[in-house]
Amino acid sequence: MHCPYCRNTDTRVLDSRVADDGGAIRRRRTCPSCDRRFSTVEQMQLTVLKRSGATEPFNRDKAVSGARKACKGRPVTEDQLACLGQAVEDTLRSSGSPEFPANEVGLAILGPLRELDEVAYLRFASVYRAFESAEDFEAEIAVLRAERIARTELNGGLDELARGALTPTG
């Protein structure tokens, strides 16, 4: 590690702490040459294993780019896409593995995209899962409808519970 002040390569670690819920390590360092202190943050480098067998560093912008194409013409903001990119990276980091297949990136995008915009989700899923017929779309739409009905029923039950109409069983 080079000292950012004098570029000396001989720095000493004074303290190490886990940061970002275990996703990074923060180190407090000192330089014996100039006696200045500085902090560094070390984070695991995520690597994507492509179908061809090649590997490349994970690129959040690349993941967001694919989602952005699916969101074209939809009421989705750049801030929402940035949050989606962060959610995808957080999901991958929480797996604890530094390397994962490219299809796991797609799977990590599908969840947050479904929550963000169902039409964009269907667009992305149709390419990612290689839909080949209208029946593929119909099946996925049926799943979305079933989930929406289940959420509505759950929320209705929670609303009734909050009003005191239902008593919790347990």
N, C-alpha and C positions, 0 to 999 in steps of 0.2 A: 504494500500500500504506500503510495507516494503522499508525502505531506502536501496539502494544498497551498501552503504558504512558501515553503522553501524547496519543494520537490525532492527532499531527502527520502530515500527508499527504506530507511530503517525507522519504522514507527512502532510504538508499543501499545498494546491494548490494556486500558485501565479497568474497563468494566464492560460486560456483555449482558444484554437483556433481550428477552423475547419481545417482539413488537408485532402489531397487526394480528392479534389472536394466533400467534404461532407461525404466521406466514413469512416472518422476516426476523432478523437479528440486528439489534442496534448495538453498535460498539462505540465506546468512548475511547479515543486514542490520544496519545501524546507523541510529540516529535522531540527526540533528545537533542537534535541539532539546533532548533530555534525555540524550544520550550513552549510551543503553542499547542493547544488542544483542539480537537475537532471530532465530530461524530460521523460514523458511516452506517449505512443500512445495507445489510446483505439480504438478498431475496433469491429464492430458488428460481433458476431459469427454467421455464416451461418449454418443452420440446414436443413438436408434433411429428408423429411418424406417418408419412404419406403412404398411399397404397403402393407406390413404386418402390418403397423400401428406403427412400431418402428421408432425412430428417431436416427440420428447420425450426428456428425459434418461434414460439407462439407470438402472433401479432394480433393484438386486440383490434386494431384498425381493419385488418382483413376480415375478422369475424363480423364487425359492425357493417362493413361494406356489403357483405352478403345479405344481412338483414335490411340494410337501407334499400337495396334493390327490391326486396319483397314489399317494402313499405311505400314504394313510389306511388304517389297519388293518394295516399292515406293520411289521415290527420295525426301524424306522428312527428314529434319535434326532434331536433338534433340532441337536445338534452336527454330525452327519453332513450334515444339510441345509445348515447354515452353511458347511461345507467344500465342498459342492456349489456353493453360490452363489459362493464365492470362486473355485472352479475355472472356473465359467462366465465370471466377470468377467475372470479371468486369460487365458482363451482369447480373449475378445474384444479385450482390450488388446494381446495379442501379435500380433494381426492387423496392428497398426500404423495402422489406419484409425480416425478418430474417429467415423465414422458408418457404420451398417450396417443392412441391412433386418431387420425383425422376425423373419423366418424364420431368420436366422442365430442369433438368441438361442435359438430352439427347437432348432436343430441342436447348439448348444453345450451345451444341457441334456441331450440324448439320451445322449451319451457317458458322462459321469459318472453319470447315473442308471442306465444299463445296468450299470455296475460296482457300484453301490450295491445295487440290488434289481431282479431281472429282471421280477418281476410288476409293480412300479411302472413300470418301463420300458415294458412292454407297454401298460399303461393310458395312459401319457403319449403313446406313439407312436400308439396307436389314435385319439386325439383329434387330435394334431398332424398325423399323416399321413392323417387322415380314412378310417380303415378302414371298408369298406362291407359286408364279408362275413366269414364264418368262414374262408374261404380266405386272406384278408389276414392274419388272426391265425396261421393254420397256416404260412404262408410266413415270417412273422417268427420264429415259434418254431423253424422248421427252421434259420434262419440262426443263432439263439442256440445251438441244439444243435450245429451244425457248428463254431461258434467254441469251444464248451466242449470238444468232442472234440479239436480242434486244440491247445488249451491243455494238455489232459491228456497228449496224445502228446508235446508239446514238453517239458512238465515231467518226464514219464517218461524221455525221452531225456537230459535234463539230470541227472536223478538217477543214471542209469546212467553217464553221463560222470563225475559226481562220485565214484562208487564205483570208477571205473577200468575198468568193463566195456567201455566204448567208447573208442576213441581218436579225437580230433578229426582231421578230414580238412581239408586246405587246401592 
